[in-house]
């Protein structure tokens, strides 16, 4: 049987924490549920999920549709698109059957790349290898979740780039319906006409637009995703770890840099986060950050206090507090007008 491999290459970096990662996880469940009632998809589609943050990992190997169950998505530090692409290419080499003199191989793999930020690794070698060996034998669709992605970077991989500018729950639902319809159309095409060209569903009526890279003004990505600031903190009460997420707001001339507005704080699994993170953390001054969250683990009203050891934790109403990172005890003081330089993730 000739299979139609469908890969989801998913950004699970710090900037995806909160609603974006939850919406992607819910969307994956919706895709699988809807494809399972389609006879063409059941006959041909095999699904895999590869996730990348500072490092890449295969969350689900290539599996027949009726046996596939979407995994739980973790989160890590960094946006190593090059590492994610390398993991994808390795999986294609190992698991996609090639055509030989004796038999027909699998249909062209379809890859849906979901990302909300710019790469923080050196992706040049992976991109070159993709274009030299895989681009002509695969159908890659890159989706920018939000408008913070440099589409010229994605244009180095594919001509099919789409922008999901609004990330409210309904926009995500409509988007994943579109993904499902595109897979259905492609599976029908390979079954009935033996055509393995990409068959994307129409985008009319949904908040999804095709991007023309030539019409976009080039942005300048660096090793840090400057669209988000993500801080790693620890709960004083439960010792659980959490991420504090800020999104770029506007230029703040008096401080010579951008403002970042609080989005929220989200519990994480510290071991999984560490295992999927890479790169040397960057620094940012607290004067560039707007808003302080409550602790998502215990409810303490101040969720971002800086210890002398340089780490962040939460405090409540107690006069004396103990840093859960280093054990130092003390009272809460003021940061001063000049702020404090703190460690941030790569995004």
DRENNU-325953 format. One line per 2 residues: number of its first residue (from 1); their letters; for each residue y, x, z of N, C-alpha, C. Coordinates in steps of 0.2 Angstrom, whole numbers, always signed. Layout:
% DRENNU-325953
NUM = A = Y/X/Z/Y/X/Z/Y/X/Z; ...
This chain:
% DRENNU-325953
1 = XX = -6/+4/+0/+0/+0/+0/+6/+4/+0; +11/+3/-4/+17/+6/-5/+22/+3/+1
3 = XX = +24/+8/+5/+29/+5/+10/+36/+6/+9; +40/+2/+12/+47/+3/+11/+50/+5/+18
5 = XX = +51/+12/+19/+53/+15/+25/+60/+13/+26; +62/+10/+32/+69/+9/+34/+70/+12/+41
7 = XX = +75/+17/+40/+77/+21/+46/+84/+19/+48; +85/+18/+55/+91/+17/+58/+93/+24/+62
9 = XX = +98/+27/+59/+101/+33/+62/+107/+31/+66; +106/+31/+73/+111/+28/+77/+115/+33/+82
11 = XX = +121/+32/+82/+125/+36/+86/+125/+34/+94; +123/+38/+98/+122/+36/+105/+127/+40/+110
13 = XX = +132/+42/+107/+137/+47/+110/+140/+43/+116; +144/+47/+120/+148/+44/+126/+152/+38/+123
15 = XX = +155/+39/+118/+160/+34/+115/+157/+28/+114; +151/+27/+113/+147/+21/+112/+145/+17/+118
17 = XX = +147/+20/+124/+145/+17/+130/+148/+11/+131; +145/+6/+134/+148/-1/+135/+146/-6/+130
19 = XX = +150/-10/+128/+149/-15/+123/+146/-13/+116; +148/-7/+113/+146/-5/+107/+138/-4/+107
21 = XX = +136/+0/+112/+129/+2/+112/+125/-5/+114; +127/-9/+118/+124/-15/+120/+123/-20/+113
23 = XX = +129/-20/+109/+129/-24/+103/+124/-22/+98; +123/-15/+98/+118/-12/+93/+111/-14/+95
25 = XX = +110/-13/+102/+103/-14/+104/+101/-22/+103; +106/-26/+105/+105/-33/+103/+104/-35/+96
27 = XX = +108/-31/+92/+107/-32/+84/+101/-30/+82; +98/-24/+84/+92/-22/+82/+86/-27/+84
29 = XX = +86/-30/+89/+82/-35/+91/+82/-41/+86; +88/-43/+84/+89/-48/+80/+87/-47/+73
31 = XX = +88/-41/+70/+85/-39/+64/+78/-39/+64; +74/-37/+69/+67/-37/+69/+64/-44/+69
33 = XX = +67/-48/+73/+65/-55/+74/+66/-59/+67; +71/-58/+64/+72/-61/+58/+68/-59/+52
35 = XX = +67/-52/+52/+63/-49/+46/+55/-51/+47; +53/-53/+53/+46/-54/+54/+44/-61/+51
37 = XX = +49/-65/+50/+48/-72/+46/+49/-71/+39; +50/-65/+36/+51/-65/+29/+44/-61/+26
39 = XX = +41/-65/+22/+35/-62/+19/+35/-56/+15; +41/-55/+12/+41/-49/+8/+42/-43/+13
41 = XX = +46/-44/+18/+48/-38/+23/+41/-37/+27; +37/-42/+28/+31/-41/+32/+26/-37/+28
43 = XX = +26/-38/+22/+22/-34/+17/+23/-27/+16; +30/-25/+16/+32/-18/+14/+36/-14/+19
45 = XX = +39/-17/+24/+44/-14/+28/+41/-10/+34; +43/-4/+35/+41/+0/+41/+48/+3/+44
47 = XX = +48/+3/+50/+55/+4/+53/+54/+10/+58; +60/+14/+58/+60/+19/+63/+67/+20/+66
49 = XX = +68/+22/+72/+75/+23/+75/+76/+30/+77; +81/+33/+75/+82/+40/+77/+89/+40/+80
51 = XX = +90/+42/+86/+97/+42/+89/+99/+49/+90; +106/+50/+90/+109/+56/+91/+115/+56/+95
53 = XX = +116/+61/+100/+122/+62/+104/+123/+69/+103; +123/+73/+108/+124/+80/+108/+117/+83/+105
55 = XX = +112/+80/+106/+105/+81/+103/+102/+75/+99; +97/+76/+96/+94/+70/+92/+87/+69/+95
57 = XX = +85/+63/+95/+78/+61/+97/+76/+55/+93; +69/+54/+92/+66/+49/+89/+64/+44/+94
59 = XX = +68/+38/+94/+67/+33/+99/+61/+29/+97; +60/+28/+91/+54/+24/+88/+51/+27/+82
61 = XX = +45/+29/+81/+42/+32/+75/+42/+27/+70; +41/+29/+64/+40/+24/+58/+34/+20/+59
63 = XX = +35/+13/+60/+30/+8/+62/+30/+2/+58; +25/-1/+57/+24/-7/+53/+28/-12/+56
65 = XX = +31/-17/+52/+36/-21/+55/+33/-26/+61; +27/-29/+59/+25/-33/+64/+23/-30/+71
67 = XX = +22/-23/+71/+20/-20/+77/+26/-17/+80; +32/-17/+77/+38/-14/+80/+42/-18/+85
69 = XX = +44/-14/+90/+48/-17/+96/+54/-12/+97; +60/-15/+96/+66/-11/+97/+66/-7/+104
71 = XX = +68/-1/+105/+68/+2/+111/+75/+1/+115; +75/+4/+121/+81/+4/+124/+85/+10/+122
73 = XX = +92/+9/+121/+96/+15/+119/+99/+18/+125; +98/+25/+125/+101/+29/+130/+108/+31/+128
75 = XX = +111/+36/+132/+117/+38/+130/+118/+46/+131; +121/+50/+127/+122/+57/+129/+129/+59/+127
77 = XX = +130/+66/+128/+137/+68/+127/+137/+72/+120; +142/+71/+116/+143/+74/+110/+141/+69/+104
79 = XX = +143/+71/+98/+141/+67/+92/+139/+72/+87; +132/+74/+88/+129/+79/+83/+126/+76/+77
81 = XX = +130/+74/+73/+128/+71/+67/+123/+75/+63; +125/+82/+63/+121/+87/+59/+114/+87/+62
83 = XX = +113/+87/+69/+107/+86/+72/+103/+80/+71; +106/+74/+70/+103/+68/+69/+101/+68/+62
85 = XX = +104/+71/+57/+102/+71/+50/+96/+76/+49; +96/+81/+53/+90/+86/+53/+84/+82/+55
87 = XX = +85/+78/+61/+79/+75/+63/+76/+70/+58; +81/+66/+55/+79/+62/+50/+75/+65/+44
89 = XX = +78/+71/+42/+75/+74/+36/+68/+77/+38; +67/+79/+44/+60/+81/+47/+55/+75/+47
91 = XX = +58/+69/+49/+54/+63/+49/+52/+61/+42; +56/+61/+38/+55/+60/+31/+49/+64/+28
93 = XX = +50/+71/+29/+45/+76/+27/+38/+74/+30; +38/+72/+36/+31/+71/+39/+28/+64/+38
95 = XX = +32/+59/+37/+29/+52/+37/+30/+48/+31; +35/+50/+27/+35/+46/+20/+31/+49/+15
97 = XX = +27/+45/+12/+22/+47/+8/+25/+48/+1; +23/+54/-2/+26/+56/-8/+21/+54/-14
99 = XX = +24/+53/-20/+20/+51/-26/+16/+58/-28; +10/+57/-30/+6/+62/-32/+3/+60/-39
101 = XX = -1/+64/-42/-5/+63/-48/-10/+57/-46; -12/+57/-40/-18/+52/-39/-15/+45/-36
103 = XX = -9/+45/-33/-7/+39/-31/+1/+38/-31; +3/+32/-30/+11/+31/-30/+12/+32/-22
105 = XX = +18/+35/-21/+20/+36/-14/+24/+30/-12; +28/+31/-6/+32/+25/-3/+38/+24/-8
107 = XX = +41/+18/-7/+47/+17/-10/+53/+22/-7; +58/+22/-10/+64/+26/-8/+66/+24/-1
109 = XX = +66/+28/+4/+68/+26/+11/+75/+23/+11; +77/+18/+15/+83/+15/+16/+85/+18/+23
111 = XX = +91/+21/+24/+94/+23/+30/+101/+20/+31; +101/+17/+37/+107/+14/+40/+110/+19/+45
113 = XX = +115/+22/+44/+119/+26/+49/+124/+23/+52; +124/+22/+59/+129/+19/+63/+132/+24/+67
115 = XX = +139/+25/+67/+143/+29/+71/+150/+27/+72; +153/+29/+78/+159/+26/+79/+164/+32/+80
117 = XX = +162/+38/+79/+167/+44/+80/+165/+49/+75; +168/+55/+76/+168/+61/+71/+163/+66/+74
119 = XX = +159/+70/+70/+154/+74/+72/+157/+80/+77; +154/+82/+82/+156/+87/+86/+152/+93/+85
121 = XX = +147/+94/+81/+143/+100/+79/+145/+102/+72; +142/+108/+71/+143/+111/+64/+138/+108/+60
123 = XX = +140/+103/+56/+135/+99/+52/+134/+102/+45; +138/+107/+43/+138/+109/+36/+131/+111/+33
125 = XX = +127/+114/+37/+120/+116/+34/+116/+110/+33; +116/+105/+38/+112/+99/+37/+115/+95/+31
127 = XX = +121/+95/+30/+124/+91/+25/+122/+94/+18; +122/+100/+18/+120/+104/+12/+113/+102/+10
129 = XX = +109/+103/+15/+101/+102/+14/+100/+95/+12; +104/+90/+15/+103/+83/+13/+105/+82/+6
131 = XX = +110/+84/+4/+113/+83/-3/+108/+87/-8; +105/+93/-6/+101/+96/-11/+94/+93/-12
133 = XX = +91/+91/-6/+84/+89/-7/+83/+81/-5; +87/+78/-2/+85/+71/+0/+90/+65/-3
135 = XX = +96/+67/-4/+101/+62/-6/+98/+58/-12; +96/+61/-17/+93/+58/-23/+87/+54/-23
137 = XX = +84/+55/-17/+77/+51/-16/+78/+46/-10; +84/+45/-8/+85/+40/-2/+91/+36/-3
139 = XX = +91/+30/+0/+97/+26/+0/+100/+26/+7; +106/+29/+7/+109/+30/+14/+115/+26/+14
141 = XX = +116/+21/+19/+122/+17/+20/+125/+19/+26; +131/+21/+26/+135/+24/+32/+140/+18/+35
143 = XX = +139/+16/+41/+143/+11/+44/+148/+14/+49; +154/+13/+48/+159/+15/+54/+160/+10/+58
145 = XX = +158/+10/+65/+159/+5/+70/+166/+6/+73; +171/+2/+71/+178/+4/+72/+181/+8/+67
147 = XX = +187/+9/+67/+191/+13/+62/+193/+20/+64; +189/+23/+69/+190/+30/+71/+187/+35/+67
149 = XX = +182/+33/+63/+178/+38/+59/+182/+41/+53; +181/+48/+52/+184/+51/+46/+179/+49/+40
151 = XX = +181/+45/+36/+176/+42/+31/+175/+48/+26; +180/+53/+25/+179/+58/+21/+173/+63/+23
153 = XX = +171/+63/+30/+165/+66/+32/+159/+62/+30; +159/+56/+30/+153/+52/+28/+152/+52/+21
155 = XX = +158/+53/+17/+158/+53/+10/+154/+59/+7; +153/+64/+11/+149/+70/+9/+142/+68/+9
157 = XX = +140/+63/+12/+133/+61/+12/+131/+55/+8; +136/+50/+6/+134/+44/+3/+140/+41/+0
159 = XX = +139/+37/-5/+145/+33/-8/+145/+27/-5; +140/+25/-1/+140/+18/+2/+142/+19/+9
161 = XX = +149/+17/+10/+152/+18/+17/+155/+11/+18; +154/+8/+24/+157/+2/+26/+160/+2/+32
163 = XX = +165/-2/+33/+169/-2/+39/+168/-8/+43; +166/-8/+49/+166/-14/+54/+172/-13/+59
165 = XX = +178/-15/+56/+184/-14/+60/+184/-17/+67; +182/-23/+67/+182/-27/+73/+175/-27/+76
167 = XX = +175/-26/+83/+169/-25/+86/+168/-30/+92; +170/-36/+90/+169/-42/+95/+162/-44/+94
169 = XX = +159/-48/+99/+152/-50/+98/+151/-54/+91; +155/-58/+89/+154/-62/+83/+154/-57/+77
171 = XX = +158/-52/+77/+158/-48/+71/+152/-44/+71; +149/-42/+77/+143/-38/+77/+137/-43/+75
173 = XX = +137/-49/+77/+132/-53/+75/+132/-54/+67; +138/-55/+64/+138/-56/+57/+136/-50/+53
175 = XX = +138/-44/+56/+136/-37/+53/+128/-37/+53; +125/-38/+59/+118/-37/+59/+114/-42/+54
177 = XX = +117/-48/+53/+114/-53/+49/+115/-50/+42; +120/-46/+40/+121/-43/+34/+116/-38/+33
179 = XX = +114/-34/+38/+109/-28/+38/+102/-32/+36; +101/-37/+40/+95/-40/+39/+94/-43/+32
181 = XX = +99/-46/+29/+99/-49/+22/+98/-43/+17; +101/-37/+18/+101/-32/+14/+94/-29/+14
183 = XX = +90/-29/+19/+83/-26/+20/+79/-32/+16; +80/-38/+17/+76/-43/+14/+77/-43/+6
185 = XX = +83/-42/+4/+84/-41/-3/+80/-35/-6; +81/-30/-3/+78/-24/-5/+70/-24/-5
187 = XX = +67/-27/+0/+60/-28/+1/+57/-33/-5; +61/-38/-6/+60/-43/-12/+60/-39/-18
189 = XX = +65/-35/-19/+66/-31/-26/+60/-26/-27; +58/-23/-22/+52/-18/-23/+45/-22/-24
191 = XX = +45/-28/-21/+38/-31/-22/+38/-35/-28; +44/-38/-31/+43/-42/-37/+45/-38/-43
193 = XX = +50/-33/-43/+52/-30/-49/+50/-22/-49; +48/-20/-43/+46/-13/-42/+53/-8/-43
195 = XX = +58/-11/-41/+65/-8/-42/+67/-6/-35; +67/+1/-34/+69/+3/-27/+76/+6/-26
197 = XX = +80/+3/-31/+87/+4/-30/+90/+0/-24; +95/+3/-21/+98/-1/-15/+101/-8/-17
199 = XX = +99/-13/-13/+101/-20/-14/+105/-22/-8; +111/-21/-8/+115/-23/-2/+117/-30/-3
201 = XX = +117/-34/+3/+119/-41/+3/+127/-41/+2; +130/-47/-1/+137/-47/-1/+140/-47/+5
203 = XX = +146/-44/+5/+150/-44/+12/+155/-49/+12; +156/-54/+8/+161/-59/+8/+160/-64/+14
205 = XX = +165/-65/+17/+164/-70/+23/+163/-67/+29; +162/-60/+29/+161/-57/+36/+166/-51/+36
207 = XX = +167/-48/+42/+172/-43/+44/+169/-36/+42; +167/-35/+36/+164/-29/+34/+167/-27/+27
209 = XX = +170/-21/+27/+173/-20/+20/+170/-13/+18; +169/-13/+11/+167/-6/+8/+173/-2/+8
211 = XX = +172/+5/+9/+177/+10/+10/+177/+14/+4; +183/+15/+1/+184/+20/-4/+187/+26/-1
213 = XX = +183/+32/-1/+185/+38/+2/+191/+41/-1; +192/+40/-7/+198/+43/-11/+204/+40/-9
215 = XX = +204/+34/-6/+210/+30/-4/+212/+31/+3; +208/+35/+6/+209/+36/+14/+213/+43/+15
217 = XX = +217/+43/+19/+221/+49/+21/+216/+53/+25; +216/+59/+24/+211/+63/+27/+213/+64/+34
219 = XX = +208/+64/+39/+210/+65/+46/+207/+72/+47; +208/+75/+53/+206/+82/+54/+201/+82/+60
221 = XX = +195/+81/+59/+190/+81/+65/+190/+88/+68; +189/+88/+75/+188/+95/+78/+181/+94/+82
223 = XX = +180/+99/+86/+174/+99/+90/+174/+94/+95; +180/+91/+97/+180/+85/+102/+182/+79/+98
225 = XX = +179/+74/+99/+181/+67/+96/+188/+65/+100; +193/+66/+96/+200/+64/+100/+201/+56/+100
227 = XX = +197/+52/+97/+198/+45/+98/+196/+42/+104; +192/+46/+108/+190/+44/+115/+190/+49/+120
229 = XX = +191/+48/+126/+190/+52/+132/+185/+49/+136; +179/+53/+138/+174/+50/+142/+173/+55/+148
231 = XX = +173/+53/+154/+173/+57/+160/+166/+55/+163; +163/+60/+166/+157/+59/+170/+158/+59/+177
233 = XX = +156/+54/+181/+158/+53/+188/+151/+51/+192; +152/+52/+198/+146/+50/+202/+148/+46/+208
235 = XX = +144/+41/+210/+145/+36/+215/+144/+39/+222; +149/+39/+226/+149/+42/+233/+143/+38/+237
237 = XX = +143/+31/+236/+138/+27/+240/+131/+28/+238; +130/+27/+231/+123/+27/+229/+120/+33/+226
239 = XX = +125/+38/+225/+124/+44/+221/+122/+43/+214; +123/+37/+211/+121/+36/+204/+127/+38/+200
241 = XX = +125/+40/+194/+130/+43/+189/+133/+37/+185; +139/+38/+182/+142/+34/+178/+147/+37/+173
243 = XX = +149/+34/+167/+154/+37/+163/+160/+32/+163; +166/+35/+163/+172/+32/+162/+175/+33/+155
245 = XX = +176/+27/+152/+178/+28/+145/+185/+26/+144; +189/+30/+140/+196/+28/+138/+196/+29/+130
247 = XX = +200/+24/+127/+201/+24/+120/+208/+26/+118; +209/+30/+113/+216/+32/+111/+220/+26/+110
249 = XX = +226/+27/+112/+231/+21/+112/+237/+23/+108; +241/+28/+109/+247/+30/+105/+249/+37/+107
251 = XX = +254/+40/+103/+256/+46/+105/+261/+46/+111; +261/+51/+115/+265/+51/+121/+269/+57/+121
253 = XX = +275/+57/+118/+279/+63/+116/+280/+67/+122; +282/+64/+128/+284/+67/+134/+279/+72/+137
255 = XX = +272/+71/+135/+267/+75/+137/+264/+79/+131; +267/+78/+126/+264/+82/+120/+258/+80/+117
257 = XX = +255/+74/+119/+248/+72/+117/+247/+65/+117; +241/+63/+115/+240/+55/+115/+239/+52/+122
259 = XX = +240/+46/+122/+238/+42/+128/+231/+39/+127; +227/+38/+132/+221/+35/+131/+220/+30/+137
261 = XX = +219/+24/+134/+219/+18/+139/+212/+16/+141; +211/+14/+148/+205/+13/+151/+201/+7/+147
263 = XX = +195/+9/+145/+190/+4/+142/+186/+1/+148; +183/+5/+152/+178/+3/+157/+174/+9/+160
265 = XX = +170/+7/+165/+165/+12/+168/+158/+9/+168; +153/+13/+166/+147/+11/+165/+141/+16/+168
267 = XX = +137/+13/+172/+131/+17/+174/+127/+20/+169; +124/+26/+170/+120/+29/+166/+114/+32/+170
269 = XX = +109/+34/+166/+103/+38/+169/+105/+45/+168; +106/+49/+174/+109/+56/+173/+104/+61/+170
271 = XX = +98/+60/+171/+93/+64/+167/+93/+63/+160; +93/+57/+158/+93/+56/+151/+99/+58/+147
273 = XX = +105/+57/+151/+111/+59/+148/+111/+67/+147; +109/+70/+152/+109/+78/+152/+104/+80/+146
275 = XX = +99/+77/+146/+94/+79/+140/+96/+78/+133; +101/+73/+132/+104/+72/+126/+111/+74/+125
277 = XX = +113/+78/+129/+120/+81/+129/+120/+88/+127; +125/+91/+123/+125/+98/+122/+133/+100/+121
279 = XX = +134/+106/+121/+141/+109/+119/+144/+110/+126; +149/+114/+126/+154/+116/+131/+159/+110/+132
281 = XX = +159/+107/+138/+164/+101/+139/+171/+104/+138; +175/+99/+136/+183/+101/+135/+186/+99/+142
283 = XX = +193/+100/+141/+197/+98/+147/+203/+93/+145; +205/+89/+149/+211/+85/+148/+215/+84/+154
285 = XX = +221/+83/+154/+226/+82/+160/+226/+74/+161; +226/+73/+168/+225/+66/+170/+232/+62/+168
287 = XX = +237/+65/+166/+243/+62/+164/+242/+58/+157; +237/+60/+154/+236/+57/+147/+232/+51/+148
289 = XX = +229/+49/+154/+225/+44/+155/+228/+38/+158; +227/+32/+155/+230/+26/+158/+225/+21/+161
291 = XX = +225/+20/+168/+221/+16/+171/+215/+20/+175; +213/+17/+181/+208/+19/+185/+203/+13/+186
293 = XX = +196/+14/+185/+191/+9/+185/+189/+9/+193; +186/+3/+194/+182/+2/+200/+175/+6/+199
295 = XX = +171/+8/+204/+165/+11/+203/+160/+5/+201; +156/+6/+195/+152/+1/+193/+145/+1/+196
297 = XX = +144/+6/+201/+138/+7/+205/+138/+3/+211; +144/+4/+215/+145/+1/+222/+151/-3/+223
299 = XX = +155/-3/+218/+161/-8/+218/+167/-5/+222; +167/+2/+224/+173/+5/+227/+178/+4/+222
301 = XX = +184/+3/+224/+190/+1/+220/+193/+7/+216; +192/+13/+219/+195/+19/+215/+189/+23/+213
303 = XX = +188/+23/+206/+182/+26/+203/+183/+32/+200; +189/+35/+201/+190/+42/+198/+194/+46/+202
305 = XX = +191/+49/+207/+195/+54/+211/+192/+61/+210; +196/+66/+210/+194/+73/+208/+193/+77/+214
307 = XX = +187/+80/+215/+186/+84/+221/+188/+91/+219; +189/+95/+224/+191/+102/+223/+186/+106/+219
309 = XX = +180/+103/+219/+174/+106/+215/+175/+105/+207; +180/+100/+206/+182/+99/+199/+178/+92/+196
311 = XX = +174/+89/+200/+170/+84/+198/+173/+77/+200; +171/+72/+197/+174/+65/+199/+169/+61/+203
313 = XX = +172/+57/+207/+168/+52/+211/+172/+46/+213; +169/+41/+217/+173/+35/+219/+174/+35/+226
315 = XX = +179/+32/+228/+181/+31/+235/+182/+24/+237; +181/+22/+243/+183/+15/+245/+188/+15/+251
317 = XX = +187/+11/+256/+192/+11/+261/+191/+16/+267; +186/+20/+267/+185/+25/+272/+191/+30/+272
319 = XX = +193/+32/+278/+198/+37/+278/+195/+44/+276; +189/+46/+277/+186/+52/+275/+181/+51/+270
321 = XX = +180/+55/+265/+176/+54/+260/+172/+60/+259; +166/+60/+256/+161/+65/+255/+160/+66/+247
323 = XX = +161/+71/+244/+160/+72/+237/+152/+72/+236; +149/+67/+232/+142/+67/+230/+140/+73/+226
325 = XX = +144/+77/+223/+142/+83/+219/+141/+89/+223; +146/+90/+228/+146/+97/+232/+145/+96/+239
327 = XX = +146/+90/+242/+146/+88/+249/+152/+90/+253; +158/+92/+249/+164/+93/+253/+167/+87/+255
329 = XX = +169/+87/+262/+172/+81/+265/+180/+82/+265; +184/+76/+265/+191/+77/+265/+194/+70/+265
331 = XX = +201/+70/+265/+204/+63/+264/+208/+63/+257; +209/+57/+255/+212/+56/+248/+219/+58/+248
333 = XX = +221/+62/+243/+228/+65/+242/+231/+63/+235; +237/+65/+234/+240/+63/+228/+239/+69/+222
335 = XX = +239/+67/+216/+238/+72/+211/+244/+76/+209; +250/+72/+210/+257/+75/+208/+259/+73/+201
337 = XX = +265/+74/+200/+268/+72/+193/+265/+76/+187; +263/+82/+189/+260/+86/+183/+253/+85/+182
339 = XX = +250/+80/+186/+243/+78/+185/+238/+84/+186; +232/+83/+185/+226/+87/+186/+222/+88/+180
341 = XX = +220/+94/+178/+216/+96/+172/+209/+94/+175; +205/+90/+171/+198/+88/+172/+194/+89/+166
343 = XX = +187/+89/+168/+182/+90/+162/+181/+83/+159; +181/+83/+152/+179/+78/+148/+173/+79/+144
345 = XX = +170/+74/+142/+164/+75/+137/+167/+76/+130; +162/+78/+125/+164/+79/+118/+165/+72/+115
347 = X = +163/+67/+117/+164/+60/+114/+158/+58/+110
